[in-house]
Amino acid sequence: MSDITAQELERLFSDLRSHRSASTVNNVRTALSKVFTSAVRHGLLFQSPVANTMKARKGDFEKTQVQLPWSPEEAICALKAAKGTRMELFITLALATGMRRGEMLGLQWADIDFECETVSIERTIHHESIRQEDGSTSRRLVVAAPKTASSRRVNQLSAPVLEAFKSHRTEQEIERHLAGGKWVNSGYVFTDNQGGPMDESNFYKKYKKFLAENHLRYVRIHDIRHTFATILIEEDSGKLAAVSKALGHSTIGITMDIYAKTARVDTHATSRMSEILFPDQGEIQPIKVPAPASVGSLPPGRNRSG
């Protein structure tokens, strides 16, 4: 292990990048980093060679799973479609708070303060597959702390979101009575039909079915979080700090790095500077320019007017 150099790892990552996505290469890099970091901690190495390698970067025109966020109109349509269904709380909460999927599925009723009108993000959950000795697999619940220290936060809830929580609780009580002795009092807000924590894979299937049945444009669940941030930043770039805090980002820089790709924040600055420099022309309304993510799918030199 001590003979492995950063240069050799760079060659490995470069070879992988020639036929694998940037995210796949970075996953390999992360796994190796954990191995070498453990070796350093146990005194087997002085320094991890992974620390001197670069992360793989996604090409400008490389395919991505990320979808353009919903527009305000699309978000409102999703809310209306979810009203009165089992998806109502999830869609409402995701759009109104920008919480991560694992954070929402990890919510317990004790995290909701109806009197103070707040939600505390204390944990995140996901399920992982475990291979058994006989070759079969089983699913295991993993409960963890939020992604970062700043991800543990308290967000304010508006009246419509609180009402969605109350309606969801009523529906959950009905399910509890129907399940009878099979019901498990897990305390989670989002549960399966026997009271256990919701499996994100099963939930994702229900989410996709909900979109299809209501003719809503497909976006990933994480893209709803992007919708929350993009709509707010485009509406007023001065809300950047508040958006960053609500999302649980450790710095505003992280928020900008992510959402500068989708939110039109630069036009507010350039139009205001023109007002200062050329006061005779009066107030300038920021123009509605395409977000970078919506025009970056064409290769250089192609006509974008179509």
N, C-alpha and C positions, 0 to 999 in steps of 0.2 A: 504493500500500500504506500509506503514511503517513497517508492520509486516513481509513482505517478505524478506527472507535472501538469501545470496549468495549460501548457502548450499542447500536450496530448489530449487533454479534455476539450480544448478548443477545436482540435481536429475532429474529435468524436462528435461534438455538437454540430460542427459544420457539415459533416457527412450526413448526420440525421436530418439537418435542415434541408438538404437537397431533395428529400422525398417525404418529409414530415412537416406538419404545421409548426408554427412558432410556439404555440401553447404546449404541444406534445414535447418538443425539445426542452422547454422550460420546466415541464413536469419531471423529465429525466434529470435535469440539472438540480432541481429541488431535492429529489430523492438522493442523489449522490452527495449533495451538500449535507443532508442529515447524517449520512454514513460517516463522512469525513469529520463533521463537527463532533460526533460521538467519539471518534478516535482521538481527536484533540483533547476532549474532556477527560478521557481515560489515560492521557499521557503517551499515547502511541504515536502521535504526530505533533509537530510544533505549530503548524498552520495548515488550514484546509486549502488545497490548490483550487477548489471551486471558487473561492473568494476572489481570485485573480482572473476569472472568466467573465464574459459579458452575456447578458440575457439575449435570447433570440428575439428579433423584432419582426413584427408582421409587415409584409409588403403593402405598399399603398393600394394595390389592386388585387390583393389576395382575398379569397372568399372568407367571410366571417359569419358566425351564427348571430351576431348582434343585429337587431332590427332597429329601424328608425323608431323613436318613441312615438306614442300616440299623440295626436294633436289634441288641443282642449276639446274640440268637438267629438273626436273619437273617444276620449276619456269619459265624457258625459254620456255618450251612447252606451258605453260599457256599464256605467253605473245604473242606467235605466234598465238595461237588459238583466242585470244581476238582481234588481229589486225583487224581493219576495222569494228568491231562490237560495239554495245552500251556498252559492258563491257570493252572496251579497256582502257578508262581512269581509271576506278576503279581498275582493276587488275594492271595496270602499276603503279598507285599512291600507292597502298597498298604495292606492292613488293619493290618499290623504296624508300619509306619513312617510312614504318612501322606504319603509322597512324591508329588509332582506327576507327572502322566503323562509330561510331557516329560523330567523328571528320571530316571524309571525307564527310558524308552526310550533315554535318553542314556547309561545305565550301560555301562561297559566292564569286562571281566573284571579288568583291572588295578585297578579301584576297589574290588574285594572282597578284604578281607584275612581269609582263613579262619582264620589263626592267632590274630589279635587279635579276630576276630569282629566286624568293623566294615564299613560301607559308606561310601565317600566320595562325596558329591554334588559333582561337579566341572563338570558341563555339563548343558545341556538341548538337546533337538533337536526340530525340527519340519520339515515339508516345505511349500513354498509353490509355487503354480502360476505358471509363467512363460509368457506368451503369445508365440508365435513369429511371425515375419513372415508366414508363410503362413496364420495364423489358428488354428493348432493350439496346444495347450498341453503343457507338460512339467512334471515335478515336480522341484524342486531341494531338496536337503537343506541345512538351515540349522542350524549348530552354534553355540551361544551360551553365554555364562557364565550361571550360575543367575540367577534373577529379581532378587535383591538380594545385597549383600555377605554378609548373614547367611544367605542361602540356600545358600552354599557351606559345607557342614558335614559332620561325621562322625557317623553314627548307629550305635549298637550293634545287633547282630543276635542273635536268640535261636537256639537249636539247631534248632527246626523250620524257621526261615527259611533257615538255612545248609543244611539238608538239601534244601530246595526248590531252592536254587541248584545243589547238586551233582547232583540229578536232572535239572535243566534242562541242565546242562553235558553230561551223558551223552547226552541226547536230541539236543543240538546236534551232538555228535560223530557220531552216527548219520546225521544229515542231511548233514553234511559228506562222509561217505563215499558217500552216495547221489548227491550232486551232482557228485562227481568234480572234473574240471577247471574246472567252472563256479563252484565255490565261491570266494568272496571272503573273505579273512581280515581282516575289518573290526575285529575285536576287541570288537564290541558283544555284550552279553548277549542282548538281544532282537533276533533277526534274521529275515529272510525265508528262503525255502527255498534261497537261494543265498548266504547269509552276509552279505548287506547289511543296513544298519540298517532296522528295521521302519518302514514307513510308517504313521503314526498313523491315517489314514483306513481303511486295510485292517484295522488292528488293532481299530478301533472296531466294524467289522462283525463280526469274530470275537467280540468281547466281547458284543455284543447277541445274537448267536446262542447263545452260552454261557448267558446269562441265560434266554432263551426255552426252550431245550432242557431246562433244569433247573428251570423254573417258579420262578425267583427274581424278586422284585420289581425292576422297572427303576429304577436310579439311574444318573446320569451317572458317568463314571469319576472326575470331580473330587469327586463326592458320597461316594466311598469315603474320600477324604481328610477330608471332613467327618465321616464315621463314626468314623474314628480319634480325632479331637479330641473329638467329642461324647460318645462312650462314656467316655473317660478323664476329662473334666471333670465329667460327671454322677456318675461313680463317686467322685471326690474332687476338689472344686474347688481343693484345695491343690496339685494337679498342674498348675495353669495355666501356671506358668513353665516347667516341664519340657516341657509340650505345645508351648508357643510356640517353644521352642528346637528341638525335634524337627521342627516344621513349617518352620523356617527363617524365621519372622517376625522383623522387625527390632525390634518392641516387643511387650510383653504386651498393650498397648492394642489393637493390630491384631487379636490373637487374640480378645479379648473382643468387639470390634466385630462380628466375623464370627460367633462361636459363641454369643453371648448370645441369638441368635435361635433356636437349636435346643437348647442345653444348659440343663438345669434347675440353675442354680447359686445362685439366690436363696433357695431353700427351706432350704439348709444354713445360710445366714447368719441367716434369720429364726427358725428353730427354735432355733439356738444362743443367740440374743439372748433368747428367751423363757425358756430355761433359766436364764440369768443373772438376769433380772428377776423370775422366779417360781420360785425354787428348790424350793418345796414340792411342785410338781407333778411333779418328777422329770425323767428324760430324755425328750426328745421326738424321735420318729423323723420325719425330713423326709418329708412326704407326696409322693406321685407325682403331680405336676400336669402338665397337657399342656404341651409345648414351645410357645412363641409361634407358631412356623411352622405348627404343626398346627391352630391355632384361628383363624389370621388370614385364612382363605380365605372366611369368611362376612362379609357386609356388616354394618355397625352395626345393632343392633336385632333381628337375626335370632336365633331360638331356637337355642342351641348344645347343647341337651340331647340332640338326636337323633343 
